[in-house]
Amino acid sequence: MIYLVGFTLLLFAAAIVLLFAMFGELKASVDSGAGAGGGTVQVLDVPVGHEPTFVPAAIGALATAERALVLVLSTSCNSCAQVAQYLADDPRPLTSHDLFVVISTPSQATGEEFQGRPGLTGLPSYVDEGGQWVSAEFHVRQSPSALIFRYGRLVSGVVFTEVATLKRSMATLASEVGA
């Protein structure tokens, strides 16, 4: 009888270990590289038509760009680090839009360190301490997010999980909003 109880407990422990391993694999596949292709894109509730009252100098060209895409990345977001890596690994432009990056961060130093990542260097980027600018101007509190602008006016906003999925969605999003 004691062997049966011991064997049952051993089997139960193995099943729990297997369950956690499956959850780990699931999480890894959801979080895996920004280019894996299984991600999602969800439309954000943003003030469409809004023209920001202030555009930081570092991304000042946003105000006059015919078509602009702003990637909102956070220094505390694993997916955002993967987005930066994706941009470093894939030198082709993300879209036909001008590309800008806003780095939402708790401190300027952390933001500047993130800004120096391969893929982000050379792109017009702004370190947004506390996410104050994107939150106040566009009600964006999620990352990674993408904001689409036309001549300085916001036409759409999405939150995404993978860059490859965002790239596939950009043509549809742009045509739907006339950008």
HUUR-V172640 format. One record per residue. N is the residue number from 1. SS is DSSP state (2 for helix, 1 for strand, 0 for the rest). PSI is psi in radians with two decimals (NA if undefined). Layout:
n:N ss:SS psi:PSI
n:N ss:SS psi:PSI
This chain:
n:1 ss:0 psi:-0.73
n:2 ss:2 psi:-0.58
n:3 ss:2 psi:-0.66
n:4 ss:2 psi:-0.76
n:5 ss:2 psi:-0.77
n:6 ss:2 psi:-0.79
n:7 ss:2 psi:-0.71
n:8 ss:2 psi:-0.75
n:9 ss:2 psi:-0.70
n:10 ss:2 psi:-0.76
n:11 ss:2 psi:-0.73
n:12 ss:2 psi:-0.78
n:13 ss:2 psi:-0.72
n:14 ss:2 psi:-0.68
n:15 ss:2 psi:-0.69
n:16 ss:2 psi:-0.76
n:17 ss:2 psi:-0.75
n:18 ss:2 psi:-0.72
n:19 ss:2 psi:-0.81
n:20 ss:2 psi:-0.63
n:21 ss:2 psi:-0.69
n:22 ss:2 psi:-0.71
n:23 ss:2 psi:-0.69
n:24 ss:2 psi:-0.76
n:25 ss:2 psi:-0.71
n:26 ss:2 psi:-0.82
n:27 ss:2 psi:-0.73
n:28 ss:2 psi:-0.68
n:29 ss:2 psi:-0.55
n:30 ss:2 psi:-0.72
n:31 ss:2 psi:-0.11
n:32 ss:0 psi:2.78
n:33 ss:0 psi:2.44
n:34 ss:0 psi:-0.15
n:35 ss:0 psi:0.19
n:36 ss:0 psi:-0.47
n:37 ss:0 psi:0.03
n:38 ss:0 psi:0.32
n:39 ss:0 psi:-3.11
n:40 ss:0 psi:2.77
n:41 ss:1 psi:2.18
n:42 ss:1 psi:2.38
n:43 ss:1 psi:2.35
n:44 ss:0 psi:2.65
n:45 ss:0 psi:1.58
n:46 ss:0 psi:2.76
n:47 ss:0 psi:1.44
n:48 ss:0 psi:2.36
n:49 ss:0 psi:-0.16
n:50 ss:0 psi:2.33
n:51 ss:1 psi:2.11
n:52 ss:0 psi:2.47
n:53 ss:0 psi:-0.41
n:54 ss:0 psi:2.29
n:55 ss:0 psi:2.11
n:56 ss:0 psi:2.49
n:57 ss:2 psi:-0.61
n:58 ss:2 psi:-0.44
n:59 ss:2 psi:0.53
n:60 ss:2 psi:-0.53
n:61 ss:2 psi:-0.27
n:62 ss:2 psi:-0.63
n:63 ss:2 psi:-0.45
n:64 ss:0 psi:0.00
n:65 ss:0 psi:2.36
n:66 ss:0 psi:-0.82
n:67 ss:0 psi:2.18
n:68 ss:1 psi:2.52
n:69 ss:1 psi:2.16
n:70 ss:1 psi:2.07
n:71 ss:1 psi:2.17
n:72 ss:1 psi:1.98
n:73 ss:1 psi:2.61
n:74 ss:1 psi:2.51
n:75 ss:0 psi:-0.29
n:76 ss:0 psi:0.27
n:77 ss:0 psi:2.08
n:78 ss:2 psi:-0.70
n:79 ss:2 psi:-0.60
n:80 ss:2 psi:-0.67
n:81 ss:2 psi:-0.64
n:82 ss:2 psi:-0.59
n:83 ss:2 psi:-0.81
n:84 ss:2 psi:-0.75
n:85 ss:2 psi:-0.70
n:86 ss:2 psi:-0.77
n:87 ss:2 psi:-0.57
n:88 ss:2 psi:-0.65
n:89 ss:2 psi:-0.48
n:90 ss:0 psi:1.65
n:91 ss:0 psi:-0.19
n:92 ss:0 psi:2.60
n:93 ss:0 psi:2.60
n:94 ss:0 psi:-0.70
n:95 ss:0 psi:-3.07
n:96 ss:0 psi:0.03
n:97 ss:0 psi:2.71
n:98 ss:1 psi:2.43
n:99 ss:1 psi:2.26
n:100 ss:1 psi:2.69
n:101 ss:1 psi:2.31
n:102 ss:1 psi:2.16
n:103 ss:1 psi:1.91
n:104 ss:1 psi:2.18
n:105 ss:1 psi:2.67
n:106 ss:0 psi:-0.43
n:107 ss:0 psi:2.64
n:108 ss:2 psi:-0.75
n:109 ss:2 psi:-0.75
n:110 ss:2 psi:-0.72
n:111 ss:2 psi:-0.75
n:112 ss:2 psi:-0.63
n:113 ss:2 psi:-0.77
n:114 ss:2 psi:-0.66
n:115 ss:2 psi:-0.48
n:116 ss:0 psi:0.02
n:117 ss:0 psi:2.55
n:118 ss:0 psi:2.43
n:119 ss:0 psi:-0.51
n:120 ss:0 psi:-0.47
n:121 ss:0 psi:2.39
n:122 ss:0 psi:-0.28
n:123 ss:0 psi:2.49
n:124 ss:1 psi:2.12
n:125 ss:1 psi:2.69
n:126 ss:1 psi:2.27
n:127 ss:1 psi:1.99
n:128 ss:1 psi:1.62
n:129 ss:1 psi:2.18
n:130 ss:0 psi:0.09
n:131 ss:0 psi:0.40
n:132 ss:2 psi:-0.80
n:133 ss:2 psi:-0.91
n:134 ss:2 psi:-0.54
n:135 ss:2 psi:-0.81
n:136 ss:2 psi:-0.74
n:137 ss:2 psi:-0.65
n:138 ss:2 psi:0.01
n:139 ss:0 psi:0.51
n:140 ss:0 psi:2.13
n:141 ss:0 psi:0.28
n:142 ss:0 psi:2.65
n:143 ss:0 psi:2.70
n:144 ss:0 psi:2.44
n:145 ss:1 psi:2.77
n:146 ss:1 psi:2.26
n:147 ss:1 psi:2.29
n:148 ss:1 psi:2.26
n:149 ss:1 psi:2.65
n:150 ss:1 psi:2.06
n:151 ss:0 psi:0.78
n:152 ss:0 psi:-0.02
n:153 ss:1 psi:2.40
n:154 ss:1 psi:2.21
n:155 ss:1 psi:-0.33
n:156 ss:1 psi:2.76
n:157 ss:1 psi:2.45
n:158 ss:1 psi:2.72
n:159 ss:1 psi:2.41
n:160 ss:1 psi:2.84
n:161 ss:0 psi:-0.37
n:162 ss:0 psi:2.48
n:163 ss:2 psi:-0.69
n:164 ss:2 psi:-0.69
n:165 ss:2 psi:-0.70
n:166 ss:2 psi:-0.77
n:167 ss:2 psi:-0.79
n:168 ss:2 psi:-0.56
n:169 ss:2 psi:-0.36
n:170 ss:2 psi:-0.77
n:171 ss:2 psi:-0.77
n:172 ss:2 psi:-0.82
n:173 ss:2 psi:-0.80
n:174 ss:2 psi:-0.71
n:175 ss:2 psi:-0.60
n:176 ss:2 psi:-0.58
n:177 ss:2 psi:0.04
n:178 ss:0 psi:0.44
n:179 ss:0 psi:NA
